[in-house]
Amino acid sequence: AKRMLSGRFEGCMRGRTLYVIPYMMGHPDSPYAKPCIQITDSIYVVVSMCIMTRAGERTLKRIGDSEDFVKGLHSIGDLDPQRRFIMHFPQENLVMSIGSGYGGNALLGKKCFSLRIASHQGYREGWLAEHMIIMGVEDPEGDVTYILGAFPSACGKTNLAMLDPILEGYKVTTLGDDIAWINVGPDGRLYAINPESGFFGVAPGTSYKTNPNMMRTLENDKWYPTLFTNTALDVQTNSPWWEGLGEMPAKLEDWQGNPYDPASGKPAAHPNSRFTVSLYNCPTLSPEFDNPSGVPVSAIIFGGRRSDTIPLVSESFDWTHGVFRASINGSETTTAAIGKVGVVRRDPMAMLPFTGYNMADYFRHWLEVGKRLTKPPRIYSVNWFQKDEAGQFMWPGFRENTRVIKWTIDRIKGKAGAAETPIGLVPRPGDLCLDGLDIDLKVLGRLLEVRAHEWSKEVSEAEAFYAQFGERLPQELRHHLERLKKAF
């Protein structure tokens, strides 16, 4: 594979400028940070990497004469989709990418290194690289609880990371919306850092209604530049526009630079149009963001988009049970590009596209990390997306999710109740703070209900998913599946 790819790279930058980007994933003073060097022929990649990572001379000094750094080789090539390759060599800490200028394929510090290569590094070295948000939640008493959250795409991960709490006295601070590197600290607790220094977000659907803090981040001018890629352009104000932002301007150019005709039925902005913006522009940025040691983790939340089956929130019995629940996590597809819409796709820990080694070994690694913890975080499952018989969402979501976050924190502090069910500990309607929320108690009861016929189907699908791992699957997880099977 490398020989074939090396042949495609030969002469690919002839006549172009070659850029060398030394960068750190993580704060340069952090013991968990990793030095990297990327070579590219795209100035867009250079500017983006300077936003998304801590690039510069300190990295070169850190590397010195050592060969212990992650290597990234990128070229836009000829942009022929048939000649596009993004290849990872975990044992060599090497990524080779040619034929694409898209962020995830070209900004090699993102998913390529920070998840695929780093997950393999973590497996070898005893830590976790995860597709997770990091948020701090300050309660009315002034205590801050740090929470990680793993969600597949289209499940509101960034919105949660920048939550504007609806409950009085609560405040959310943001440390990251995409990637967390998690290590066992000297006190036996988990500590998390965000290896990135920017947001690479989907523009369509981002607005003051869905994510006001992201809008404030995009409008902030503390750190330049902010990049907008493949959005539409408001010609009169020379500003980006996308579907969901607000009223459509009178005169637009579409994402390809052509005059936009609303009657065409096509979107003005590309559905995957993006913004790249510094985390330092974020008004909710945590004061602990640059803490080299990271922040202590008290809770981990796993979520997905499910129209039924999965309750609004549940707490796992213990670490192993939490790993089990996360390992069978599923989410409904939202785009026909990856198959039929609405089909449940198993996405363990939201890491299916990003784990750099065998998934069964990945599950075992989670279990082994848990054995080293003296104070493991609580593990929760959430689902904002249950629908009623008419196909309407039953939970209002967005800022109202503060109520669920409050319950998880109150559980940690021993201040909230729950009912024991076969799938875990589920709040009763009276265990949630409903002040100011107009919701029918019957609807809330259904949101929290564990329905046997739905869970029987869930168990069957999980069993089929587990079958592919054979004897490699940890027995602890198989035991929990059998236990659940007997319950339903």
WORANOR-V569973 format. One record per residue. N is the residue number from 0. PHI is phi as a letter, one per 20 degrees, with the letter a starting at -180 (none if undefined). OMEGA is omega as a letter, one per 40 degrees, with the letter a starting at -180 (NA if undefined). NEAR is the number of other C-alpha atoms within 10 Angstrom. Layout:
N&PHI&OMEGA&NEAR / N&PHI&OMEGA&NEAR
This chain:
0&none&a&7 / 1&f&i&11 / 2&f&i&8 / 3&f&a&8 / 4&f&i&17 / 5&f&i&10 / 6&f&i&10 / 7&f&i&17 / 8&f&a&18 / 9&g&i&9 / 10&m&a&9 / 11&f&a&16 / 12&d&a&17 / 13&g&a&9 / 14&n&i&8 / 15&d&i&10 / 16&e&i&11 / 17&e&i&15 / 18&d&i&15 / 19&d&a&14 / 20&d&i&22 / 21&e&a&24 / 22&b&i&25 / 23&d&i&26 / 24&e&a&27 / 25&o&i&26 / 26&f&a&23 / 27&g&a&19 / 28&e&a&13 / 29&e&i&16 / 30&f&a&11 / 31&e&a&19 / 32&f&a&18 / 33&c&i&22 / 34&e&a&22 / 35&b&i&25 / 36&c&i&20 / 37&d&i&24 / 38&d&a&19 / 39&b&i&25 / 40&d&a&22 / 41&d&i&20 / 42&f&i&12 / 43&g&i&16 / 44&f&a&24 / 45&g&a&20 / 46&f&i&15 / 47&f&a&23 / 48&f&i&26 / 49&f&i&18 / 50&e&a&25 / 51&e&a&24 / 52&c&i&22 / 53&e&a&22 / 54&e&i&22 / 55&q&a&13 / 56&f&a&11 / 57&g&i&16 / 58&f&i&21 / 59&f&i&18 / 60&f&i&11 / 61&f&a&16 / 62&f&a&16 / 63&l&i&10 / 64&e&a&8 / 65&f&i&8 / 66&d&a&8 / 67&e&i&13 / 68&b&a&18 / 69&e&a&23 / 70&d&i&21 / 71&c&i&24 / 72&d&a&19 / 73&c&i&27 / 74&b&i&23 / 75&f&i&21 / 76&l&i&20 / 77&d&i&13 / 78&m&i&13 / 79&f&a&11 / 80&g&i&10 / 81&f&a&7 / 82&d&a&13 / 83&e&i&18 / 84&c&i&15 / 85&c&a&18 / 86&c&a&16 / 87&c&i&19 / 88&c&a&16 / 89&g&a&18 / 90&f&a&10 / 91&d&a&12 / 92&l&a&19 / 93&c&i&20 / 94&c&i&23 / 95&c&a&24 / 96&c&i&25 / 97&b&i&26 / 98&n&a&23 / 99&b&i&21 / 100&d&a&19 / 101&f&a&13 / 102&g&a&19 / 103&f&i&14 / 104&e&a&23 / 105&d&i&30 / 106&e&a&24 / 107&f&i&28 / 108&f&a&29 / 109&f&a&22 / 110&f&a&21 / 111&g&i&24 / 112&e&a&28 / 113&f&i&25 / 114&d&a&25 / 115&f&i&24 / 116&f&a&26 / 117&f&i&27 / 118&f&i&25 / 119&f&i&24 / 120&g&a&20 / 121&f&i&19 / 122&f&i&19 / 123&f&a&12 / 124&d&i&11 / 125&n&i&17 / 126&c&a&22 / 127&c&i&25 / 128&d&a&29 / 129&c&i&27 / 130&e&a&26 / 131&c&i&28 / 132&e&i&26 / 133&c&a&29 / 134&c&i&28 / 135&d&i&25 / 136&c&i&23 / 137&e&a&18 / 138&e&a&18 / 139&f&i&12 / 140&e&i&8 / 141&n&i&11 / 142&e&i&10 / 143&d&i&18 / 144&d&a&18 / 145&e&a&23 / 146&c&i&26 / 147&d&i&27 / 148&b&i&29 / 149&d&a&27 / 150&b&i&28 / 151&f&a&26 / 152&f&i&14 / 153&m&i&15 / 154&c&i&20 / 155&n&a&18 / 156&f&a&21 / 157&f&i&24 / 158&g&i&18 / 159&f&a&24 / 160&f&a&27 / 161&d&a&27 / 162&g&i&26 / 163&d&a&22 / 164&f&i&20 / 165&e&a&16 / 166&e&a&19 / 167&f&i&8 / 168&n&i&11 / 169&d&a&18 / 170&b&i&19 / 171&d&i&23 / 172&d&a&24 / 173&d&i&26 / 174&d&i&32 / 175&a&a&26 / 176&c&a&27 / 177&b&a&25 / 178&c&i&25 / 179&c&i&28 / 180&d&a&26 / 181&c&a&23 / 182&c&i&23 / 183&e&a&20 / 184&f&a&16 / 185&f&i&9 / 186&e&i&11 / 187&n&i&15 / 188&d&i&19 / 189&e&i&26 / 190&c&a&20 / 191&c&i&28 / 192&c&i&29 / 193&e&a&28 / 194&f&a&26 / 195&e&i&27 / 196&c&a&25 / 197&b&i&25 / 198&d&i&25 / 199&c&a&23 / 200&d&i&18 / 201&f&a&19 / 202&f&a&25 / 203&g&a&19 / 204&n&i&15 / 205&e&a&20 / 206&b&i&18 / 207&f&i&14 / 208&f&a&14 / 209&e&a&19 / 210&b&a&21 / 211&f&a&16 / 212&f&i&21 / 213&f&i&25 / 214&f&i&17 / 215&f&i&16 / 216&f&a&21 / 217&f&a&20 / 218&e&a&13 / 219&f&a&17 / 220&c&i&13 / 221&f&a&12 / 222&c&i&13 / 223&d&e&12 / 224&e&i&14 / 225&d&a&20 / 226&d&i&17 / 227&c&a&21 / 228&d&i&19 / 229&m&i&21 / 230&e&i&28 / 231&e&a&26 / 232&c&i&26 / 233&f&a&18 / 234&f&a&15 / 235&f&a&10 / 236&d&a&10 / 237&l&a&9 / 238&c&a&12 / 239&f&i&21 / 240&b&i&26 / 241&b&i&27 / 242&f&a&19 / 243&n&a&15 / 244&f&a&17 / 245&q&a&13 / 246&f&a&9 / 247&f&i&14 / 248&f&a&12 / 249&f&a&9 / 250&c&a&14 / 251&c&i&25 / 252&d&i&19 / 253&f&a&22 / 254&f&i&22 / 255&d&i&14 / 256&n&i&13 / 257&e&i&12 / 258&g&a&15 / 259&e&i&20 / 260&d&a&14 / 261&g&a&11 / 262&f&a&6 / 263&f&a&8 / 264&n&i&7 / 265&e&i&11 / 266&f&i&17 / 267&f&i&26 / 268&e&i&25 / 269&f&a&20 / 270&g&i&16 / 271&d&i&13 / 272&f&a&17 / 273&c&i&22 / 274&c&i&19 / 275&c&a&23 / 276&b&a&27 / 277&f&i&26 / 278&f&a&26 / 279&f&i&20 / 280&e&a&21 / 281&f&a&25 / 282&f&i&16 / 283&d&a&23 / 284&g&a&19 / 285&f&i&20 / 286&f&i&11 / 287&e&a&15 / 288&g&a&22 / 289&e&i&18 / 290&f&a&14 / 291&g&a&17 / 292&e&a&19 / 293&n&a&25 / 294&c&a&25 / 295&f&a&20 / 296&e&i&22 / 297&d&a&21 / 298&b&i&20 / 299&c&a&22 / 300&d&i&24 / 301&d&a&25 / 302&c&i&27 / 303&a&i&29 / 304&e&a&25 / 305&c&a&23 / 306&f&i&21 / 307&b&i&19 / 308&m&a&20 / 309&e&a&28 / 310&f&i&24 / 311&g&i&26 / 312&b&i&23 / 313&b&a&25 / 314&d&i&25 / 315&f&a&21 / 316&f&a&16 / 317&a&a&15 / 318&g&a&19 / 319&f&i&20 / 320&f&i&21 / 321&f&i&23 / 322&f&i&23 / 323&g&a&24 / 324&g&a&24 / 325&f&a&24 / 326&f&i&24 / 327&d&a&21 / 328&g&i&24 / 329&c&i&26 / 330&b&a&24 / 331&f&i&21 / 332&f&a&20 / 333&d&a&17 / 334&c&a&11 / 335&f&a&9 / 336&f&a&8 / 337&d&i&10 / 338&o&a&11 / 339&f&i&12 / 340&f&i&12 / 341&n&i&15 / 342&e&i&14 / 343&f&i&19 / 344&d&i&19 / 345&f&a&20 / 346&b&a&19 / 347&g&i&25 / 348&l&a&27 / 349&l&a&25 / 350&d&a&22 / 351&g&a&14 / 352&e&a&13 / 353&c&a&19 / 354&f&a&22 / 355&e&i&24 / 356&b&a&14 / 357&g&a&11 / 358&f&i&17 / 359&f&i&17 / 360&f&i&15 / 361&f&i&22 / 362&f&a&21 / 363&f&i&19 / 364&f&i&19 / 365&g&a&18 / 366&f&a&20 / 367&f&i&14 / 368&f&i&18 / 369&g&a&21 / 370&f&a&13 / 371&e&a&15 / 372&e&i&17 / 373&e&i&12 / 374&b&a&13 / 375&f&i&20 / 376&f&i&22 / 377&f&i&21 / 378&d&a&26 / 379&c&i&23 / 380&d&i&25 / 381&c&i&22 / 382&b&a&24 / 383&e&a&26 / 384&d&i&23 / 385&f&a&20 / 386&d&i&16 / 387&e&a&14 / 388&f&i&7 / 389&e&i&6 / 390&n&i&9 / 391&e&i&11 / 392&f&a&14 / 393&e&a&20 / 394&d&a&19 / 395&f&i&13 / 396&m&a&17 / 397&l&a&18 / 398&f&a&18 / 399&f&i&19 / 400&f&i&20 / 401&g&a&22 / 402&f&i&18 / 403&f&i&19 / 404&f&i&20 / 405&g&a&20 / 406&f&i&20 / 407&f&i&27 / 408&f&i&22 / 409&f&i&16 / 410&f&i&17 / 411&f&a&15 / 412&e&a&9 / 413&m&a&9 / 414&d&a&11 / 415&c&a&18 / 416&e&i&16 / 417&a&i&18 / 418&d&i&11 / 419&e&i&15 / 420&c&i&13 / 421&f&a&16 / 422&e&a&21 / 423&q&a&20 / 424&e&a&17 / 425&d&i&24 / 426&f&i&24 / 427&e&a&16 / 428&g&a&17 / 429&f&i&12 / 430&e&i&16 / 431&e&i&19 / 432&f&a&15 / 433&d&a&13 / 434&g&i&8 / 435&n&a&9 / 436&d&i&11 / 437&e&i&8 / 438&b&i&12 / 439&f&a&9 / 440&f&i&11 / 441&f&i&10 / 442&f&i&14 / 443&f&i&17 / 444&f&i&15 / 445&f&i&18 / 446&f&a&24 / 447&d&a&19 / 448&f&i&18 / 449&d&a&19 / 450&e&a&14 / 451&g&a&13 / 452&f&i&10 / 453&f&a&13 / 454&f&i&20 / 455&f&i&17 / 456&f&i&14 / 457&f&i&21 / 458&f&i&18 / 459&f&i&13 / 460&f&i&17 / 461&f&i&17 / 462&f&i&16 / 463&f&i&11 / 464&f&a&14 / 465&f&a&19 / 466&g&a&11 / 467&f&a&11 / 468&e&i&14 / 469&l&a&9 / 470&f&a&10 / 471&f&a&14 / 472&f&i&18 / 473&g&a&18 / 474&f&i&11 / 475&g&a&14 / 476&f&i&22 / 477&f&i&14 / 478&f&a&13 / 479&f&i&15 / 480&f&i&21 / 481&f&i&12 / 482&f&i&13 / 483&f&i&16 / 484&f&i&17 / 485&f&a&10 / 486&f&a&13 / 487&c&NA&15
